[in-house]
Each structure stands twice: as C-alpha cells, then as structure tokens.
Amino acid sequence: MYKPKDHTSQIAEYIVRNLSKGYTLEALKYALINQGYSKITVDNAIDLANKKLADKAPQMKEKPQITYKVLDEDNKVVSINTVKKGFFQRLFKRN
C-alpha cells in the first residue's frame, strides 16, 4: 500500500538530492521560495534535510588532534604547535 509522504519531507528529499549534486543550500532555498513554497515550509524542510544528512554522517571514534604549522616565506616549517589542553584538563590534570 502506498503511503504518501508529507509535503515537507518531499522538499527535504529534494534538498538532500540537490545538495549531493553540488547546489548550495542558499540557492536551493531561493529557488524553492521563488517556486511558491512558503519560507516556513522551506526552513522546516531544510531542518529535516540537515537531520537526514547528520544521520548518514559517520560517527567519529576519537577526537582529532589539531596541529598548527608555521611556515616562512619559502614554505619551510618554522614551528609546529599542537593544541594545548583545555582549562578543565589542566585544572584536573587529565591527559
């Protein structure tokens, strides 16, 4: 039995499909509003599309280590800095 999807979820699927094709969210929003969809419906569809995309995104297993490299004019590494521990890590002396 065919169950029709609500209007917002159809627009959300349209947004997800076209984002994967390379269109920007602002361009899609502008196009949908110009086609006669209300701003509230488009915003709700964008929220739903973001939730769908977030569900598909892989979960990070570990926290990334951020390293900054300072380069001179010849693109040679002058110094390498890692991100320092946060306030609470220093306060409680955690590694």
C-alpha positions in Angstrom: 0.0 0.0 0.0 1.4 3.4 -1.0 1.7 5.9 1.8 2.0 9.5 0.5 4.8 11.5 2.1 4.0 14.8 3.6 5.0 17.9 1.8 7.9 18.9 4.0 9.6 15.5 3.7 9.3 15.6 -0.1 11.0 19.0 -0.2 13.7 17.7 2.3 14.4 14.8 -0.1 14.7 17.3 -2.9 17.2 19.4 -0.9 19.3 16.3 0.0 19.4 15.1 -3.6 20.4 18.5 -5.0 23.0 19.2 -2.3 24.7 16.0 -3.4 24.7 17.4 -6.9 26.6 20.4 -5.7 24.0 23.1 -5.3 24.3 25.4 -2.3 21.7 25.5 0.4 21.1 29.1 -0.2 20.5 28.6 -3.9 18.0 25.8 -3.2 16.2 27.9 -0.6 15.9 30.8 -3.0 14.7 28.5 -5.8 12.0 26.9 -3.6 10.7 30.2 -2.3 10.6 31.6 -5.9 8.6 28.5 -6.9 5.9 29.5 -4.4 6.8 27.5 -1.3 6.4 29.4 2.0 9.6 30.4 3.9 8.4 28.4 6.9 7.9 25.2 4.9 11.3 25.6 3.2 13.0 26.3 6.6 11.3 23.2 8.1 12.4 21.1 5.1 16.0 22.4 5.5 16.0 21.4 9.2 14.7 17.9 8.2 17.3 17.6 5.4 20.0 18.5 7.9 18.8 15.8 10.3 18.8 13.2 7.5 22.3 14.2 6.4 23.5 14.1 10.0 22.1 10.6 10.4 24.1 9.5 7.3 27.4 11.1 8.6 29.9 8.7 10.1 30.4 8.9 13.8 33.9 10.0 14.9 35.5 7.3 17.1 38.2 9.6 18.5 38.9 13.2 19.0 41.1 14.7 16.2 44.5 16.1 17.1 44.9 19.6 15.8 48.4 20.7 14.8 49.4 24.1 13.5 52.5 24.6 11.3 54.1 28.0 10.9 55.8 28.4 7.6 58.3 31.0 6.4 58.3 32.7 3.0 59.8 29.6 1.4 57.1 27.3 2.8 59.6 25.7 5.2 58.3 24.7 8.6 59.4 27.2 11.3 57.5 25.7 14.2 54.9 23.1 15.0 52.3 23.7 17.7 49.7 21.3 19.0 46.6 22.4 20.7 47.1 22.9 24.4 45.0 21.1 27.0 41.7 22.8 27.9 41.1 24.6 31.1 39.4 21.7 32.9 42.0 19.2 31.7 44.7 21.4 33.2 42.7 22.0 36.3 42.2 18.3 37.0 45.5 17.3 35.4 44.0 14.8 33.0 46.0 13.5 29.9 
